[in-house]
């Protein structure tokens, strides 16, 4: 094995599962640093740089707004516990498999108040912002049912409102022609500077302890700041071009290379129906373009992610929107392509096609 460790490690004494449900929980960074040295020595854990097999753990958007019922876009799944339980399992997985995880990257969904997928960006026929969970099509724009908020034109496109209308309609058309989901207006979430933007406390705690024990970088990948495109995937925005033929955004080619250079990539996070799904789809596209057999180096932690399921306040027990079927269908596609759908309770050392 890469570290000399022959079995799963115990969970450290400082970790308490109830913290996974606490919005305000914060790790004691100095205490984690102090605990790392004896932990490394007691369990004979080697520095990450000496790993013979390089394993990269990719954690997608494990941020407070997604991970707690008090967040603006809580991913509760159908049972309502969703991301809370996912994070407990994920933190436990990190601690128990810490000797084999070489590097860890957390993506950070990062937004501003006016983005094309937020209600504030739009006005309806009564000059009011539409409610969250509204779908927007090009027909809505051309018919006048919805229009971009003129207030944003000054800083977004030098006051050229006609350009902005054309771009918004072009964007909706581009999504539909690409076979992607219709533009969907989400409640404002992960606003830069807000409490909801931060990582869930138990995940921050686990990633820092891993970094201190293994001497790793604790990487971050920021996504989602372009006002004119969604960015579900960490590897690419939804639309790359503007209606006038100029570039709108670009792929994250450097991070694609980072992932494909690893011997194995483990993926978990939120939400299985959206940002996780889109990130894996883009990674699979890159893999197929290079060598389809590389799909076998990808491992998806099925029990450390949940789908968006929005409860219907007017009809208890029902959902206003439920993307669980899309998440399940995506996992099936990924498995058919050669990726491994695994459980966090299994040791990395026992996973297929992974010889640590």
N, C-alpha and C positions, 0 to 999 in steps of 0.2 A: 504494500500500500504506500501511497505517496508520503505519509507522515510517520510511518512506523506504528501507528495506532491500528489495533486489530479488531476493534468493536466500536459500536456507537458510544459516544461520550454521554455522561449524565448531564442533565440540565443544571446549570449553575444555581446555587442557593439563592442568589439575588433575584432570580426570575420568578414572578408570581402571575399565574394565568389571569386572575381578575383584572390586572392592569390593562389587558387587551381591550377591555370594555370602557376604559376611563379616558375621556377626551383630554383631561388635563395632566395625565401622567407624563412625567419627564424623567429621563435617565439622569443619574448622577455621574457625569462624565469623568470626574476625577476619581471616583470610586471604581469605575470600570477600568480605568487605566491602572489603578493600584492592584486590582484583582487579576489583571491579565498575565503578569509575569509568573506568579505562583501557579496559575492555571496551566500555562504553557509548560512549565517544568513538571508539574504533577502528572500531566497526561502525555508528555513527550511529543508535543505538537511542534512541528518544524515551521520555519518561515515559508510563506507562500511562494517566494521566489525559488525555492528548491523543489517544488512540485514537479514530478516527472510527467504527470497527466494534469493539464491545465483545465480546470472546471470553472466556468463563469456562471454565476447566479444573477439573473436579470429579474429585478423586482419592479413591476410596472405600477406606478401611480398609487402606492400604498400611503395615501395622504388622508388627513383627517376628514376633509369634506366627503370622501368616499367611504371612509372606514367606521364612522360612528353615526348613530341615529340623529345626533344633533348637527351633522353635516348637511350642507345644502343639496348634496346629491348622493345620499347614503346608498350603498350597494348592499341591500339587505337580503337579496335573493328571495325566493318564494317563502322561506321559513322565517324571514325577518332577522335572523342572526347573522347571515351572510358574512360580510367582511370582518366582523368582530371575531367570529370563530376561526375564520381563515387566518387572521393575523396571529392568533394563539398557536395554531398549528404551524404556521410559517416560522415564527420565532423559535419554537421547539425544534423544528427541522434544522434551522441554522445552527443552534447550539449542539445538537447531537451529531451533526455531520460536519462540524467546523473544520476538522483536519483535512477534509477533502475539497472544500470550497476554496479555490485559489483566489478568485476575485469576485466582487459583488458590485453591481451597478443598480442604483435606484433612479428611475425616471421621475420627473417632476412635471406634472401638468401645470402650466403656468399661464395665467390669463389676466386680462385687463377688463375694465367694465364694459367697453364697447367692442364686441367681437361678433362676427357674422352669425354665430350659433347662440348668441345671447338675446333675450327679448329686448334689451335696451337699444340694440342696433336697428330695430324695426319699429314702424308705426302702422297701425291699421287705418281703416277708413275714417275713424273718429279721432285720429291723431293720438291714439293711445298705444302703448307697448302691448303686443300680444302676450297671452299667458305662456308660461313655460310648457313644453311638450307639444307646441304647435309645429306642424310640418309646413315647410315653405317650398313652393315650386316656382319655376319661371312664369307659369301662367298666373300665379297670384300676383307677381310683380307687374306684368304687362297689363293685367286687368285693373290694377289699382287697389286690390284687396289688401296688399301689404307693400310697403315701400321702405327703402333704407332711410334711417333717420337723417334728415338734412344737417343736423348739428355736427355730425362726424365728418362731413365733407371738407370742412376747412382745414383740418389737420391730417386727414387721411388721403385726400387727392387734390390738394390745393384749391378747394372750393368748387371743383368741377362735378356738380351733382349729376349731370347727364352721364358722365363717365361712370360714376358710382352705380347708377341704376343699371347701366349696361353690364357692368362687371358682376353685379349681384345676380342678374338673370343668367349671364354666361356661366357663373359658378354653379347655379342650380342645374342648368342643362348639362354641364360637364359631369356632375355627380350622377345624373340619371343615365347619361350615355355610357358611362363607365360601369354601369350596373351596381353602383354603390347605393347606400341608403339615401333617401331623400333628406335634404337639409332639415335638421331637427333642432328646435330651440330648447336648450337645456337651462335649468335654473343656474344663475351665476355661481360658479364654483372655482375653487383653487385660485382665487384672486391673489396676485402677488402682494405680499404684505399682510394678508389676513391669517388668522389662526388656522383656517381650513387648508391653507396651502402646505402646512408643515407635515412631515411624516408622522404617522401614528407612533406614539411613544415607545411601544414594545419593539417596533421595527427599527427605530432609531437606536435603541439600546442594543439590539442584537447586531446591527451592522457595525456599530462602534466597537463592541467587544470583539467581533471578528477581526476588525482592522487592528486593534491593539494586540491581540494574541498572535495574529499571523503576519503582521507587518505589511498589510495590503493598503491600497490607496483609498478605498471606500468611494468609488466613482459616483458622479451624478450626471444625468443627461436631462437637460431642460428642453421642453417642447410646448408648443401651443400659443406662442406670443404673437403670431401673425394675425392681424385683425380680419383678414379677408379669406382665411381658409381654416377649416378644421384640421386637427393634427392628432387624430386618435393614435396612430402608430408613431412610435419613437423613431422609426426609420424613414418616414416620409410623410409630408402633408397630403391631404386628400386631393388637392388640385395644384398642379405645378405651374400652369401658364395663365396669363391674363387674357382678356378678350381682345386686346390690341396686339397680341403675339409676343409680348415681352414676358420675361420670367416673373412668376409670382413668388415662388419658393423653390427649395431644392431638397434633394434627398440627403439623408445623413450617411453619406458613403463611408466616412471614417469609422463610424460606429458599426456599420455592417461588417467592415473588415475586422474590427476588434472581436466581434462575436464569432465570425467564421474562422479566425485564427485560433480560437480555443479548441481544445479536444472535445469538450462537451459544454452545452449551454442548457441551463435549467431555467425555466420561466414560470413565474407566479405573479399574482397581483390582481388589480381591479381595472376594468370589469371584464369578466370572461366574454361578455357579449359585445364589447366595444374596443377599448384600448388594448387589451390583451389579444383579442382576436385579430385586430388589425395589424398589430406588431408582428404576430406570428405569420399572418398571411404575407406581409411584406418580406419577412425573413425567408419564408418558403419560396417566394418568387425569386429572390436572389440565389437561393440554393439551386433551384431548378435551372436557372440560367448558367450556373457554373458546373454543378455535378449533383444530380438528384440523390446520389447515395449519401451526400452530406446530411440529409434529413435525419439520418439515424443518430446523429450526434446531439439532437435536440430532445429534451425531456420536459414535459409539461406537468406541473404539479396540480392535478385536477382538484384536489381537496383544499387548495390554497387560493381559490378564486371563485367568484360568484357572478351571476348575471344580474343586469339591471331589471328589477321588477318593481314598478311603481304602484303602491296600494291605491285603490279607489276609495277616497274618503266617503263618497256617497253610498258605496256598496261594500260594507265590511266583508273581508274574505275574498274579494275580487281585486283585479288589477287594472288600473287605467292604461298601463303599458307593461308588457312582459316579454323580455327578450331572451328568456331561457331557451326556447327552441333553437334560436340562432346560435347560441353558445354551444349547445349540444351538437348541432350539425357541424359546426366548425371543428370541434374536437374530433369528430368522426373523420372529417376530411384530412386533418393533420395526421391522424393515425394511419389512414390509408396511404398517405404520402411517405410513410416510413418513420415519422416522429413517434416518440414513446410517450404515452399518457400514463403517468405513474402516480403513486400515493406518497405523501410526505412521511408516512409511518414506516416505509421501507428504507433500509439503509442504501445509500448511494452505492456501496460496495456490492450490493446484490442486483443492481439494475442491469438489464441486458445491454450488450454492446459497449459496456463501460468497464475497462480493466484497470482498476486503481490498485 
